[in-house]
């Protein structure tokens, strides 16, 4: 067989190019915990997580090089941020509060109120390319942004992750999704008590709060149930398709359950009047670190949240005809409020917010 010069070059590129490092990612899950579901076209590997970690903290991903994913998802706040509304790289305010990324690998749906977004890969496209509002503001600047990642360091990382030197936006999205899926938190005081057999991990107040939380009187667990403290969970052991969106009585502007036009909830996606004011129940893991609360950041503290549910909603929202039947006055005593707050704080995982494996590394181009 004879090959011309071009033929030999092509042959060598195919045969001799290093293959991607396909070493599977080690989930390191506690005994008995289910493995998250992962898309067939983006299996979890150590190499993709490593690339995604660097990208997550790189401000070069925003057009004006002022923000990274980590700007709105900060580790010390359980990968949320202490702002009512996120602000994009152009200074444009988002209408919603940035959600925590705790155990986002288990989320059945992404964002606050979109039942059509069910993969992290889909969701990541929104901050990257959205124009209302602008976040990373890549749209219209794709070539310029992508060119920043054609450095030797990034090419080496991408070669290991995908077997190709040149990064594409497909690579970036899949790597970011892989890193975000690795952000797992299962070492709170509650975990040590409930899953690790440490009977002394919770104090008396926290135990009383736990019993209140899981009681039929309060019914918190109906929306914040399961090992991840949210119905919005899917995993290999999932058997039930639970309702993930709820109207909690935050607003009732017209006596018929209306929410502000600027953000009416799931109804924007479905067009179904019953979905007015319905938002996804977020995980309560590390909830003490992710203030402010609700989709619009309108509740500042855990005390505010507990009082909100104690009253069965807020203002006219208490009588909203669209409110979930689980939301009703609880008539908590002062001590019960303190105990419930103590339990919620016991869902904090200090190792998660200090884990060096989740922290920033120097940008690959530096």
Buried (B, 14 or more C-beta within 10 A) or exposed (E): EEEEEEEEEEEEEEEEEEEBBEEEBEBEEEEEBBEBBBEEEBEBBBBBBBBBBBBBBBBBBBBEEBBBBBBBBBBEBBBBBBBBBBBBBBEBEBBBBBBBBBBBBBBBBBBBBBBEBBBBBBBBEBBBBBEEBBBBBBEEEEEEBBEBBEBEBBBBBBBBBBBBBEBEBEBBBBBBBBBBBBBBBBBBBBBBBBBEEEEEBBEEBBBBBBBBBBEEEBBBBBBBBBBBBBBBBBBEEBEEEBEBBBBBBBBBBEEEBBBEEEBBBBBEBBEEEEBBBBBBBBBBBBBBBBBBBBBBBBBBEBEBBBBBBBBBBBEBBBEBEBBBEBBBEBEBEEEBBBBBBBBBBBBBBEEBBEBEEBEBEEBBBE
